[in-house]
Amino acid sequence: MHPRLELRNISKRYPGVLANDDVSLAIQPGEIHAVLGENGAGKSTLMKIIYGAAQADSGEIYCDGNLITAHNPAMSRALGIEMVYQHFALFESVSVVENIALSASSAFNLPSLAEKIRELSLRYGMPIDPYRQVHDLSVGERQRVEIVRCLLQAPKLLILDEPTSVLTPQAVAKLFDTLRQLAAEGCSIVYISHKLDEVQELCDTATVLRNGKVTGIARPKETTSLELARMMVGSKLPEMHVSPAAPSEKPVLEVRKLSAKARDHFGVDLSDVSFNVHGGEIVGLAGVSGNGQAELIALLSGERRHAQADAIKIDGISAATLRPDERRQLGLAFVPEERLGRGAVPSHTLWENAVLTAHRFGTVRKGLVDRRRAAAFAANIIDRFKVKANGPGATAQSLSGGNLQKFIVGREIALAPKLLLVSQPTWGVDVGASAFIRQTIIDLSRAGTAVFIVSEELDELFEICDRLLVICQGRVSPPLVRTSTDREEIGLLMTGRTMGKDQMGSSSVALQD
Amino acid sequence: MRIAAPVVACVLTLIFGSLFFASLGHDPLPTLYAFFVEPLSSLNGLSEWLLKASPLILIACGLAVGFRANVWNIGAEGQFTMGAIAASGVGLFWPNPESALLLPLMLLAGMAAGMAWAAIPAFLRSRMNTNEILVTLMMTYIATLFLSYLVHGPWRDPAGFNYPQTALLPAAAMFQSFDPAYRLNPSIFITAVAVLLMWLFTDRSFLGYKMSVSGAAPLAARYAGFRESAAVWIGLLAGGAAAGIAGMAEAAGPLGQLSPQISPGYGFAAIIVAFIGRLNAFGIVLSGLLMSLLFLGGEGVQMTLALPSALTRIFQGILLFFLLAADFFIFYRIRLVRPAKDAHALETAR
């Protein structure tokens, strides 16, 4: 018998990164197949290729033994491949049945479609009232709508992208029952996740990806979490030697029992986060994205404020209620994850973007922007950080991601901060520039600045951090000293499992529903 | 390209206008001549041209300050009306009708009233997150009806044969024309100052810089700690102040008294002026002159060729339409998309 879907030697290159490198995998009919990997491991690219939303550079896809040529999403649907995305695409202001009718290719017949929805949703144990308005539905119910939308097409292969990231444990249990029932009826399921416990509970086979390559194929039910974690995060040793830190006596950043509700359905509540960062040391925050990093960084930078002033102290001063510019006066500088639109104004020139945060450094005088000084300031950054740009008059959007990142890092470092927050310092930055940015951050810290880095790249954190924290489901682990921890320990903490002492609470803590 | 778009829009408007005249049974070229050239061929025409351009430019400068920060004040017509009402109130009821302070006081009153009228949507937007587009527009109707109430009721001129209008403003409450034969008066200097202030604010000041960041990238403004509510307040108050002053200058200039209709739509036309001028001080001067010419030309052909007065609005609308379309085609291109050939592809797969 042919596998339901088979990938042979799929490779896909994006500028600067090999997203999939010679990936092969086979999914049998009725099998629940996990694709496991860290963020950036190439899972999403692979799914896009399977669904036809992206084309592989090389390699072949077979469906029931037939080679698929000229792949596209319409083709996938014709072949019975359906995908449930992590973030739902529903129109909030209309009802469930209208939403589903909008995506159906056939002509509308709302009453009969509603009847089908009711019947199908009951059969798979996830009842939905087709006439309810989507804005009334909880996140779990919205996901049911997405799944039912796929099931109406009687799929032969269903792809689910991180389906449990927004579900309560109860909803997860129900979803798993539905998936098992579907598989028993012969539908193949591709389950993308980074949560080991879920994969072990649900899946028959797991293909593990790291840096775009398959690093292992396992039967999760017969494999230990430790082995899976090792396949996922690798076990390369840190490469760069960093001179020992000389932490200041008093912490520059103190976070005490910081809790905050998420602002939307896709956010994560922070609970009881406490840590310190001293001058002269680099503290890294590891974790899979969407575990509360965005919320934490917004609270630290002041983009989001907190009612309890002393939950965050900068240089000994209660800062949680202060605005970003007020925190900057205390010595904060911040490199955000998004460069265009947050760290820099895309349509503005580099000298204008220098004024964005450097307005206390001589570029604004008597309420007027001093263009000459701003241009000199920008030219200095361009020069010192080897930014490839057409001078201070180039617009931010004309720079490549890596060069703009160098400019933003350079701008924030030029502010001579006491505390530097950096989120994803080297995302999308090529290898040479990455090393340069990391070295710059190390040098800054050794000169006495407290540095707090959020990154999803463990290799990077191991390379430059003195101490590591791990965030999972909005909780932050106690600090681990880099030299006495290892990837396995961090990898398990990232997926919500603990080795030895239970510091993290139960695994896969529920989010709001 | 951003400079080319208004030119393209103007040319297209002329072409469309010619077709339009032809369809009404008028020879396009003489009609276009009557519309765009004749009004400027006399000294009186030139005076009227600047007189009408002045409030348009003044208001557009104020509005553009907000538009640059994505603060959409489209209620300048109402702020203009309130400015005219407040200024006329001072002019009519000030104890000493010959005081030299009268005109400056009226200026302040007009400005304050326009700002106060804009402060309401600013408060609602920054505190309650209401939509300032709707609120400013609705406040315009309130202002217009309030004016109507005043001139039909409490402020009606007792010696005015029951016409809905106020008494004439005293001479000290009026701008004196440069030449008694024409209506152009020194209030155009206020506009000139406003243009310079607007340029200084948007191009050189740190406050203006912050506003442009708020408009271009709200997340970057938040990242840098610029207050969003500050942008809302400054944006709306600048528009309100400019419109209020324009209302005062209109009352104390060509009108000389209040009646139910005091504006030929300056407040709305100024929105178009601001956009055609690319929200830039000197661009606004040019587009204000163009828009003023449309007002004059519309009146001209109405009298000489008996074309309908709605023509002015049609031309304004066409111009804005073509400008937006030109902008759109600068940033996007059209691609024909064929329906996916599912069935065919599936066959090949099998």
Interface residues (C-beta under 8 A of the other chain):
Chain A: C63 N66 L67 I68 T69 A70 N72 A74 M75 R77 A78 L79 S301 G302 E303 R323 P324 D325 E326 R327 R328 F334 P336 E338 G341 R342 G343 A344 V345 P346 S347 H348 E352 V355 L356 T357 H359 V364 G367 L368 V369
Chain B: R204 S205 F206 L207 Y209 S212 V213 A216 A217 L219 A220 R222 Y223 A224 G225 F226 R227 A340 D342 A343 A345 L346 T348 A349 R350
